[in-house]
């Protein structure tokens, strides 16, 4: 983007509001993470970056730019730098960034060695603090939620991510095994929490999926729940409909809307379930709950309501009884409507693993795994913020827009905005970009589509599968 525009937005700060100024991902990055923020982190972390080209801000932006490109590589990240970045990335530029006597800047190398080395030495703590800072500022801007929900609500879900089979990663994240032996790929289990309204994602939590140190999704939630915005509701499927999750949220004053398995719901109800059931209750831990969580105090319990409704699946399957446990006050239908939006987390995970390429990571160390995951989620949040601006302009919910299409529009216009000769041209291009972002609305389907069979054709194999 033209430097005057981007640097002006960086000085303007987030207090001006997302909709008060151009909000492409680069200007948002500079507004949310200005040079003063990285100066503070350098002092706290005692980093010795001096005035080098690949400082923390530059490295993080290049990693974000890689994630926002299709099949982004180290080379595409370096070319983002070579093409030109705003001078605000370097408050104290070194000689390689200073203009010569005739006003021309020297050309930077397009080799990837220095960039890769800077990625490796970037502290994980800097990435985490940057993510949390951006999330706090963006979530503060996008606090609006549906009137019936009465506040922010975050849906939780877990997923697995494969990694390169290096010795370090296999030790940190052991591969799975079955009766046929051990698999090849290290796998981690990641827990994500996304705002049901804006789509913004909290920094994820992860751990080994297999091995002696394997962690459950419920355990990851208990580690991450302190990072949720104050008072936000927790929405989870039956995997999270257990006492430990309800108790951890209740102790931190987070309302919950949790789906219960039929067996657990009947146990709490003390009998059969029926449509329209609603009863207040004290949920107390079972013997098994205490065995798995010995730290629970003797008086541990959660006050809430058990509610049951017969629902009709959208795919035409037979109706069934849906049982929810909630600590939210208000009409029961509000909780059921809130849980009805849980499917959004499935499409969010598809965007993360497909569009942002988190299905399988190519890095080779646990530290780089941590940085790549956090940077990918940071890139996701910046795209969600641009979507939020378009939604505010159109008067529509942010979830009405397709993430991948918005990402594609941003990817197409970003180089043009960056190369704009002046602020006027950059703003014209930004307005044009936002016009096409506004066209990325998801279609309104007027008729139900038949469900697709859960089966796929086998992919042809050029070579036989390897056996250890």
C-alpha positions, 0 to 999 in steps of 0.5 A: 500500500502507499506508505502515506496511507498505511503509516497514517492508519498506523498512527490513527490507532484502533480506537478510530474503529474498524469502519473508520479507516481502510482495513486491508490486512497490511494496514490492520497489521500496522495499526494493531502491531505498531513499532512501539508494540514491538519495541516494548516486546524487545525490551521485555524479552531482551531481544537484540535485533538492532536495526536489521532487515528481518526484525520481528514485525517483518518476519511475522508479516511475511509469515502472514503473507505466506499463509494468505497466498495459495501454496505460499513458500519461503520464496513468496514471503521474501518476494513480499519484502523485495516488492516493498513494505512501508517504512514504518516496519523499520523505525531505525533503518539500516544502511541496506534500507536507506536511500542513496544520494540520488534517492534510490533504495538498494535492492534486497536479496531474494534468497531465502536463507536470511528469512528462514534464519529469522523465522527460526530465531523469532521467539514463540513468546513474541508471536503469542503476545502479538496474537493475544494483543490483536485478538483483544483489540479486534474482539473489543471492536466486534463485541456485538452479538445477536440480541437474543444471545445477550453477549459474546459466545464462543464455540469450541471444537478440536481437530488433528494436524499432521506434521513432518516425521522429524525426530523432534516432532515424533518425540513431542507428538507421537504418531498413532498406532493400532494392531497393524503398527505405528503410523508415519506422521506425528499428530497433534490435537488442537482446540479452537474457540471462535466467536459465533458472530464475528468468526474471530478466533482465540489463540488455540491450545494444542498437545499430543494426540497420542502417547503417554502425554496425550491430552483430551479436548476437554483438558485443552479447554481447561488450559485455554479457558482463561484467555476467553473474553470476560463473561463470554458464553461457551458453546460445545457439542456432546464431547464438551458436555461433561462436568469438568467443562461446565465446572471450569467455565462456571468457576470463571463466570462463563455461561455454558450451552453444552449438548449432552449425550442421551445417556448423560442427559437421562442420568441427570434428568433421573429418567426418560427424556421428553420433548419440551422438558425443562428442569433446574438442577444441580450438576454434581460430579460422578465417581468417574468425574472425580477419578479423572479430576481428583482436584475437584473440591468435595462441594463442586457443583454447577447450577443450571437447566436441563432442556430437551427439544425434538429437532428436525435435521436439515438433511432430512433424517429422522427427528431426534431429542436434543438435550442441552445443559445451560447456565444462561438465563432467559428463554430456553429457545435462545439457548437452542438458537445459540447452539444451532449456530455451532455448525459455523465452527466446522466451516471455520476449521475447513477454512483453517485446514484447507484455505490456510493450509493447516492440514499438514505442517511442513516445519520440522521443530516444535517451536516452528509448529507453534509459530506457524499455527499462531501465525495462521490463526492471526492471518485468519483473524485479519481476514475476519476483520476485513470481512467485519468491515464489509458486513458493517457496511452492508448491514449484514452479519459477518458470517454471511460472507465466505472466508475463502472468497474474501481471502481471494479478493484480498490476495488479488488486490493487495499487490495493487494497493501496495504499489499505489503511487499515492494515497488517493489511488490507494484509497480508490483501490481499497474501495474497489477491493471492499466492493468485491469483498461485499460481493463475497456473500454466501448464497441463500439456498431456498430449497434443501439439498439432498445429503451427499453420501459420506464416501469418496473415490480412491485417489490413483496411486503412482507408487505403491504405499510405503510399508515400514 
